[in-house]
């Protein structure tokens, strides 16, 4: 898997190193800076995929200033990590339209899930039908957006390629070709990724037995689910639950 470059903008060294360790354990490559100017310099030089921003920086410019810069840049998603949750701060933050907001003190899983979800949603933003107010002129991608919306809404069901192809009004082979062209993964890979993301949520937020999670997500067997989860997450579903389940 190709590494993603994540930039952390945090002036409290212990917190910065903690977040860095969390993300590196997940396979991300991490840059650390403690002020806005250094953050902008890093963004201009490196292929940053995501920025995590502390709002209160002990400098002339705070994290919201960086958020305004990223909003104008409009090519990198960003998440605020802060202990500031007062109305005035939230009003300033909302103007920059961040992709997420994590409140300190946070748990490791908060950073992991927010990072994963934001990167995934940003990756697929151009094919997300919910983000488009108008039907684009190019009708072909819009067909795929409708299919993808159906997949996301029914991810707990057993999804058949023939059924998805029929919703696109294309033949099976052409549907798979077009899906891979626009989404950059096959329909099978996309569905599996979404099912694993759902499994992570169930593992952390519920006490549902692992074999029941496998059944509810439409896997052929628990062994099939277990192997897929371990391959995608580099740990077993049981270990994932032990590590991240909320107490």
C-alpha positions in Angstrom: 0.0 0.0 0.0 1.3 3.4 -1.0 2.0 5.6 2.1 0.0 8.8 2.7 1.8 11.9 3.9 0.2 13.5 6.9 1.2 16.9 8.3 0.7 17.6 12.0 0.7 21.3 13.0 1.0 21.2 16.8 3.2 23.2 19.2 2.9 20.9 22.2 5.7 18.4 21.6 4.3 15.5 23.6 0.9 15.7 21.9 2.5 16.0 18.5 4.7 13.0 19.1 1.7 11.0 20.4 -0.3 11.7 17.3 2.7 10.9 15.1 3.1 7.5 16.8 -0.6 6.7 16.3 -0.5 7.5 12.6 2.9 5.8 11.9 1.5 2.6 13.5 -1.3 2.8 10.9 1.3 3.1 8.1 1.2 6.9 7.4 4.3 9.0 6.8 4.2 12.0 9.2 5.7 15.5 9.1 5.7 17.6 12.3 5.8 21.4 12.4 4.7 23.8 15.2 3.6 27.0 13.3 1.6 28.1 10.3 4.6 29.4 8.2 6.5 26.1 8.4 3.2 24.2 7.6 2.7 26.2 4.4 6.3 25.7 3.5 5.9 21.9 4.0 2.7 21.8 2.0 4.4 23.6 -0.9 7.3 21.2 -0.9 5.7 17.8 -0.1 2.8 15.8 -1.4 0.7 16.2 1.7 -2.6 14.2 1.7 -4.0 15.4 5.0 -3.3 18.2 7.6 -4.1 17.9 11.3 -4.2 21.4 12.9 -4.1 22.5 16.5 -6.0 25.8 16.7 -4.1 27.4 19.6 -0.5 27.9 18.4 1.9 30.1 20.4 2.7 32.2 17.4 1.2 35.3 15.6 -0.9 33.0 13.4 -3.2 30.4 14.9 -4.5 27.2 13.3 -7.6 28.9 11.9 -5.3 31.0 9.7 -3.9 27.8 8.2 -7.5 26.5 7.7 -8.2 29.6 5.7 -5.1 29.0 3.6 -6.1 25.4 2.9 -9.7 26.4 2.1 -8.4 28.7 -0.6 -5.9 26.1 -1.8 -8.8 23.6 -2.1 -6.7 20.5 -2.7 -5.9 19.0 0.7 -8.4 18.0 3.5 -7.8 19.1 7.0 -8.9 18.3 10.5 -8.7 20.5 13.6 -7.5 18.9 16.9 -8.1 21.2 19.8 -9.4 21.6 23.3 -11.2 24.8 22.3 -15.0 24.1 21.9 -16.5 27.5 22.8 -19.0 29.1 20.5 -16.7 31.9 19.3 -14.0 29.4 18.3 -16.5 27.1 16.6 -17.9 30.0 14.6 -14.4 30.8 13.4 -13.7 27.2 12.6 -16.9 26.7 10.6 -16.0 29.5 8.3 -13.0 27.5 7.1 -15.1 24.4 6.4 -12.8 21.7 7.9 -13.3 18.0 7.1 -13.3 17.1 10.8 -12.9 18.2 14.4 -11.3 16.2 17.2 -11.6 17.4 20.7 -8.8 17.0 23.3 -8.3 14.9 25.2 -8.8 12.2 22.5 -8.4 8.5 22.2 -6.2 6.9 19.7 -9.2 5.5 17.8 -10.6 9.0 17.4 -7.5 10.0 15.4 -7.4 6.8 13.5 -11.0 6.7 12.4 -11.2 10.4 11.6 -8.0 10.2 9.5 -9.2 7.2 7.6 -12.7 8.5 7.0 -11.6 11.9 5.8 -9.0 10.5 3.5 -11.5 8.0 2.1 -14.2 10.6 1.6 -11.8 13.1 0.0 -10.6 10.4 -2.4 -14.1 9.7 -3.6 -15.5 13.2 -3.4 -15.8 13.5 -7.2 -17.9 10.4 -7.4 -20.1 11.1 -4.3 -23.6 11.9 -5.5 -24.5 13.5 -2.2 -21.9 16.3 -2.8 -23.4 17.3 -6.1 -26.4 19.6 -6.2 -26.7 19.4 -9.9 -26.5 16.5 -12.3 -23.2 16.9 -14.2 -23.2 17.1 -18.0 -21.2 13.9 -18.2 -24.0 11.3 -17.8 -21.7 8.4 -17.6 -20.0 9.2 -14.2 -23.4 10.1 -12.8 -24.6 6.5 -13.4 -21.7 5.4 -11.3 -22.5 7.9 -8.6 -26.0 6.4 -8.3 -24.5 2.9 -8.0 -22.0 4.0 -5.4 -24.7 5.7 -3.4 -26.6 2.4 -3.5 -23.6 0.4 -2.4 -22.9 2.8 0.6 -26.6 2.7 1.7 -26.7 -1.1 1.5 -23.2 -2.1 2.5 -24.6 -4.6 5.1 -26.3 -6.5 2.4 -24.9 -9.1 0.0 -24.1 -7.1 -3.1 -24.0 -8.8 -6.5 -22.2 -7.3 -9.4 -25.0 -8.2 -11.8 -27.4 -6.3 -9.7 -25.1 -3.3 -9.6 -24.5 -3.5 -13.4 -28.3 -3.5 -14.0 -28.6 -0.3 -12.0 -26.1 1.4 -14.2 -27.9 0.2 -17.3 -24.7 -1.3 -18.6 -23.6 -4.9 -19.4 -21.6 -6.5 -16.6 -18.2 -6.3 -18.3 -18.7 -2.7 -19.4 -19.9 -1.7 -15.9 -16.8 -3.2 -14.3 -14.6 -1.5 -16.8 -16.2 1.9 -16.3 -16.3 1.5 -12.5 -12.5 0.7 -12.4 -11.8 3.6 -14.7 -13.5 6.2 -12.6 -13.2 4.9 -9.1 -9.6 3.4 -9.6 -10.5 0.2 -7.9 -12.7 -2.7 -9.0 -16.3 -3.0 -7.7 -15.2 -5.9 -5.6 -12.4 -3.9 -4.0 -14.6 -0.9 -3.3 -17.3 -3.1 -1.7 -14.7 -4.9 0.5 -13.2 -1.7 1.6 -16.5 -0.3 2.7 -17.4 -3.5 4.5 -14.2 -3.5 6.4 -14.8 0.2 7.4 -18.2 -0.8 8.7 -16.7 -3.7 10.6 -14.3 -1.4 12.3 -17.1 0.7 13.6 -19.0 -2.3 14.9 -15.9 -3.7 16.5 -15.2 -0.5 18.4 -18.8 0.7 19.2 -20.6 -2.6 19.9 -20.1 -5.9 21.6 -21.5 -7.9 18.7 -19.7 -11.3 18.3 -17.2 -11.4 15.5 -19.0 -14.2 13.6 -22.2 -12.2 13.8 -20.5 -9.1 12.4 -19.2 -11.3 9.5 -22.7 -12.6 8.9 -24.4 -9.1 9.1 -21.9 -7.7 6.6 -22.6 -10.4 4.1 -19.3 -12.3 4.1 -19.5 -16.0 3.0 -18.0 -17.2 6.3 -16.3 -16.0 9.4 -13.0 -17.3 8.0 -13.5 -15.2 4.8 -14.2 -12.1 6.9 -11.3 -12.8 9.3 -8.8 -13.2 6.4 -10.1 -10.1 4.6 -9.9 -8.0 7.8 -6.4 -9.1 8.6 -5.2 -8.4 5.1 -6.6 -4.9 5.0 -5.8 -3.9 8.6 -2.6 -5.8 9.3 -4.2 -7.2 12.5 -7.0 -9.6 13.4 -10.5 -8.3 14.0 -10.2 -9.6 17.6 -7.0 -7.7 18.2 -8.5 -4.6 16.6 -11.4 -4.7 19.1 -9.1 -5.3 22.1 -7.0 -2.3 21.1 -9.6 0.3 20.2 -12.9 -0.7 21.8 -14.4 2.1 23.9 -14.6 1.3 27.6 
